[in-house]
Every structure is written in structure tokens, then in C-alpha cells.
Amino acid sequence: MLLCRIVGNAVATCAHPSLKGCSLKLCQREEADGTPTSEAPFIAIDHFNSGLHQRVFVSTDGIAARGIVDDEHSPVRNFIQGILDD
């Protein structure tokens, strides 16, 4: 599980059918004190309707992510597990 901050939304004009209706968020990994890491931001599916600049927990468990979208052939890997209450 990763601690991240939402830094943007992602829009896909052409996406895998399993992602239809999914909200895609751009996540920047952070240290516990809130400083961003040097890693590049990545995309995660979001079923919590998290907002810009909110801190979230992200899972990189691809099997669980494919279970969420109910498609074992989906390319999805990351999903937001929860929003931190700051």
C-alpha cells in the first residue's frame, strides 16, 4: 500500500472496456510527512470520488484491482483503497 496525493484527473478517450465508468486519478507518492517522492506520478482507479490534493492510500495489487472491475484480463493495476482524513 502506498501513501499518495491526488495531483490530477486522467481521461482516456480510448480505454479497455473494463474501465468504462471508472474514475481515473493521477497519484503522486508521498513520504509520511507529506513530501513527494522523486517517483513519477501514476494512474489509479478511484471508487471513492477523491478530490484534488487529497491524501489517499493506493494498492498496487493487480489481482485485487482486476477483481474490482470484474475482468481478469483488464490492464488495471492500481486502485485507491481509502482517503486519509487530514
N, C-alpha and C positions, 0 to 999 in steps of 0.2 A: 504494500500500500504506500502511495506517495502523497506527500503534502504539497498542494499546488494552489495557485491563484488563477482565477479566470481572467484572461487578458484579451479575450475577444470571442466572437462567434464565427463559426465556419459554415459556409454554404456550398453545397455540391450540386451543380446543375445536372451532373450525370453521376449517379451513385449506385451501389449494389442494391438490389431490391429489398434486402433485409434491413436497410437503413431508412426506408420510407417512413416518414413521420417522426424520426428521431431528431432530437435537438443535438447539434454538434458544437462543442465548446473548445476553444483554444486555451490550453492549460500550460502555465509556467511553473516548473517545480521550484519549491522554496525550502529553505532551512527552517528549523523550528522557530527561529527568531524573526522570520519574515523576509530575510534577504534572499533574492532569487539566486538560483544556481546558474552556472555557465552553460547548462544544457539548453538545447533548442526547445522552444515550445512544441507541444504535440496536441493532437485532437483526441477528445474523449466523448462518448455519448453521454447525454445528460437527461435523466428522467426526473430530476428534482427541480427543474426550472431555476437553476442557479443564475445569479446575476453577475454582471461585470464587476471585477475586483473582489468578489467573494472568495474566501479560502475554502477549499474542498479537499476531501480525501479521494484519491483516484486509485482504482485497481488496474493492474496490468495483466490480469488473469484472462487470457483469451478464451479459454473454455467457458468460464462464467459469463463473459461478455456475449459469446455466441448463444448461450442459453437465454440471456435476456432478450435477444432479438429473435429467438426461436428458429435459428438457422445454423446448422453445423458447418455450412460452407461459407458463412459470412466472413469478410475480411476484418471485422471489428476486433480490436484487442483491448482497448482501454474504456473504462466506464467510471462515472462518478458514483461513489458509494455513499457520500453524505456531505453535508455543508457544515462547516465549523461555525459555531455561534460565538463571534468575537465580541 
